[in-house]
């Protein structure tokens, strides 16, 4: 396999891991203990442009750290059992920016409905992570840096187009979503199953407190494409 093919394979693996990760390890520069990184696991999803979103309390250590230095990292890991060194991992060197966007916040609330209360009543604030460098480990002995210019995020459709696609899936094809999860061995409460995000490279389904990513084999351009993906998946 030549180097270019290897690079393209790695880039596709990065996009896949990026799209299927709904939590990650955020590491910021500690102001309480200068020189040390401060890390904790946080839920996440992506905005309309494919950027990672975080919702953080104004009292959190991360908030204080980011106010001092917005440079941080977000580490994502493939889910799996066995030797963790054989699992794919992605460290993203990023810059966190406070975000005030109704479209982005409403998208986040679809993924995490209980977060709406945190935002409105408990003064949690949104941040957007702009990635500058990716460090991808595809398994033991496979590691490489990639500049952010090499990675094109899976942008969602426009807010209105995505809303229409989700409406068609949830209102008229809800049983297909439930059947898809069942075929994948995910026992679900039908009332808790909802398509929450759609982009050309796949579909995100919320199953109660769990989030599942359905990867598309080819770009989805219509609701029919999503239905075919689910029916044949």
N, C-alpha and C positions, 0 to 999 in steps of 0.2 A: 504493500500500500504506500503510495507516494505521500509526501509531506502535505500537499495541498488537500488531497482527499482526507487525510487524517485531521487536518485543521477544520474542514467542513463538518466532519463527523462530530468533532468536539464542540463546534459551534451549535450544532443541532442539539447535542446533549445539554449544553448550557441553557438554551432556550426552553427545553423540556423541563429541566429542573426548576428554572425560574418560574415557569407558568404553573407548575404543580405544587409549589411550596406556599403554604398558608401560615407558616410560622418560621421564625429564624432567631438566631442569636445576635442581638444588637450589642455592639461594643463601642463605648464612647470613652473620651479622655477624662479620667477622674480629676475633679478639682479638689476633692477631699484628700486624696492621696496622689499628688502629682507624679507623673511618670508611669502610673499604672493604668491599664485598661479596665473598664468596668463593663461587665456583660450580663445580660439577662435575656430570657426568651420572651418574644412578643408575637402576638398574632399580626398578620399582615394580609393585604390583598393589593391589587394593582388599580391604578386610575385609568381613565379613558385612553391615555397615551402609553400605557404599559409601565409606568413608574410605580415603584413600591410605596404603599401608604402605611403610616403608623399612627396610632392614636395613643398619646402619652399624657399622663397626669401632670398638671403644673407643679405638683409636689415631688415628682419622681427625681431620682438622682440623674437620670438621663436628661431631663429637661435642663437642669442646672448645668450639666456638663456640656450640652449642645449650645446653650447660650454663651458659654465661654469659648467653645471651639466646635463648629458644626461638622468637622471631619469625623467620620466614624466608619465602622464596617458592619456588614450584615452577612452572617454565615448561614447558608442553607444546606440541608443534608437530605439525601435520598432516604426514604423510609425502607427499612428492611431488617432482617435478622442476620445473625452470624457476625463475621469479622467486619467491624466498622471500617477498616482500611480498604475493604473491597467495595464499599459504597461510594457513590458519587457525592462530592462536596463542592460547594461554590462559595468562595469568600468575595464579597463585593466591597470595594473601597468606594465610599460614597460621601456626599455632602448633603446634610439634612437641611431642608428649608421649611419654615412654617408655612402652612397652606390654609387658605380660606377659600374653599371652592364648594359650592352647593352640589355640583354634579359629582365631585369626588367623594364628598362625605355621604351622599345618598347611596352611592355605589358601595361604600364601605359598610353602611348600615344594612344593606341587603345580605352581605356575608355574615355580619355580626349584629343581629337586631338589638341585643341587649346593650350594645355600645352607645346607642342613641342617648340613653339616660346618662351614661358617663359624660358624654360630651355636653349635654344641656344642663345637667344639674351638678356635676362634680368637677367641672372645669378641666376636662381632658381636651387636649388640642391636637390637631392633625399636623403631620410632617410628611413631606415628600422626599424620598431618597433619590438623588441624582447620582448615578453610578459613573465613576471615572475609570476604574480598572476592575477586571474580573480575574480571579485566580481559581482555576478549575482543576480539581483532582478527580479523575475518572476511575480511580481504583489504584491499587498498589503499583507504584512505579510510573503512573501516568499523571503528569501535572504540567500546567502551562498557564502563563499570563495572557490575557487578551485585553486590548484596548476597547473602551466602550463603543468606539466607532465601528467595531466589527460585529456588534450585537444589535440587531434591529428588534425592538420590543414588539410583542404581539399586541398591537393597538386594538382596542375595542372599536366597535362601530360608533357612529355618532350617538349621543345620548338618546335621541328619538328612535333611531334604527335599532339600537340594542333593546330599548324598552319594548318595541313592537315584537322583536324576536322572542324575548322572554315571556311576553304576554301570550303569544301563540303557543309556546311550549308548555307553559304552566296552566293556561285556561283550557286549551283544547287537546293537549297531548300529555297530560300529567301522568296517565297510566303508563305511558312508554318510559318515562323517567323512572318510575317505580320498578318496572320490569327490568330495566337496564341495571339498576342497583342490585336487584335480586339475582340476575345472571352473574354478577361479579361477587356474589357471596356476602353482600352487605345487607343484613336484616334491617329493615327501616320501618318507621312509623309513617304511613302514607301522608298523614296530615303535615308532617315535618319535612317533606321532600319538595324542593323548589329549585328551579334553575335561576341562578343569581348573577351570572356573568357570561357574556358571549363575546368571542373575538374570532378572527379568521382561523386561528389555529386550535380552537377547541371551545369547550363549554365547562363552566363551573356549576356544580350542583351542591346545594346545602341539604344535608340529611340530618335534621335535628341539630346537634352541636358539631357534626362532622362536615367537612368540606371535601368534595371529590372532584378531580379534574378528569375530563374526557378529552383525550388528545385526538385531533383530526389527522387523518392520513393525507388529506389534501385540503387546501384552503376552503373554508365554508363561506359562501357568498349569499346564502338565503336560508330561510327557515327550513325549506325542504332538504337542504344539505345537512343541517343539524339532525333532522329526523332520520335521514338515511344513515348518518353516522351512529346514532343511538340504536337503530334497528339492527344494524349489521355488526355492532360492537360486541 
